[in-house]
Amino acid sequence: MRLPVARALWEAGRTHLDGSEKEVDLSLVREVDSSALTVLLEWQRENREKQRAVSKDLTAAPDGKSDLIFLNPPPDLMTLAELYDLDGILNFQSGHAQESAFSAGGI
């Protein structure tokens, strides 16, 4: 998840995430740079917008409870998120991904 593939990853996520998605599996991500944070933030923002459109509720997800869960982030991504003070905005967790989870490591 580095700058040369950031746009392709962003587009893949936009295509897959439809507002009903809850998890993005990052377990196959090995290399990151700051562009990875941009991709994750954009996925989260776009997924929220799609949730609101589906529910027709303009107040959907204001507290982040229906934000995406980014599972199994690599340590370097966690370090970058902390450095840029985004660790409280992006919901990182460890654990087993549901079968329906979008895998961000395929590109």
Order of alpha helices (4+ residues) and beta strands (2+ residues): alpha-beta-alpha-beta-alpha-beta-beta
